[in-house]
């Protein structure tokens, strides 16, 4: 773990100075993509649930 986590406080400060708040359009785009991903995974899970249900005798 040593070579991957060899950062000091100055590196974190530099990253925070470069970071900015997203615009409303960027936020909406990311939220829509994340929502579509959640919906897609939910649909796949629901279809698997339906397919794995035991059929009535």
C-alpha positions as CSV (number, residue, x, y, z in Angstrom):
1,X,0.0,0.0,0.0
2,X,2.9,2.3,0.5
3,X,3.6,3.4,-3.1
4,X,-0.1,4.1,-3.9
5,X,-0.9,6.1,-0.8
6,X,2.2,8.3,-0.7
7,X,0.3,11.6,-0.9
8,X,0.8,14.5,1.4
9,X,-1.6,17.3,2.4
10,X,-0.3,19.6,-0.3
11,X,-1.5,17.2,-3.0
12,X,-5.0,17.2,-1.5
13,X,-5.1,21.0,-1.3
14,X,-4.0,21.2,-5.0
15,X,-6.9,18.9,-6.1
16,X,-9.4,20.9,-4.0
17,X,-8.3,24.2,-5.6
18,X,-8.8,22.7,-9.1
19,X,-12.2,21.3,-8.2
20,X,-15.3,23.4,-9.0
21,X,-19.0,23.2,-8.5
22,X,-20.7,21.7,-11.6
23,X,-23.2,23.9,-13.6
24,X,-26.8,23.0,-13.5
25,X,-26.6,21.5,-17.0
26,X,-23.7,19.2,-16.0
27,X,-25.5,18.2,-12.9
28,X,-28.7,17.3,-14.8
29,X,-26.8,15.3,-17.3
30,X,-24.9,13.3,-14.7
31,X,-28.2,12.7,-12.7
32,X,-30.0,11.5,-15.8
33,X,-27.2,9.1,-16.7
34,X,-27.0,7.8,-13.1
35,X,-30.8,7.4,-13.0
36,X,-30.8,5.5,-16.3
37,X,-28.2,3.2,-14.9
38,X,-30.2,2.5,-11.8
39,X,-33.4,2.0,-13.8
40,X,-31.5,-0.4,-16.2
41,X,-30.1,-2.5,-13.3
42,X,-33.5,-2.5,-11.6
43,X,-35.2,-3.8,-14.8
44,X,-32.6,-6.5,-15.2
45,X,-33.1,-7.5,-11.5
46,X,-36.9,-7.6,-11.9
47,X,-36.7,-9.7,-15.0
48,X,-34.4,-12.1,-13.2
49,X,-36.9,-12.2,-10.3
50,X,-39.7,-13.0,-12.7
51,X,-37.7,-15.7,-14.5
52,X,-36.6,-17.4,-11.2
53,X,-40.1,-17.5,-9.7
54,X,-41.4,-21.1,-9.4
55,X,-44.3,-21.8,-11.7
56,X,-47.6,-23.0,-10.2
57,X,-48.3,-26.7,-10.4
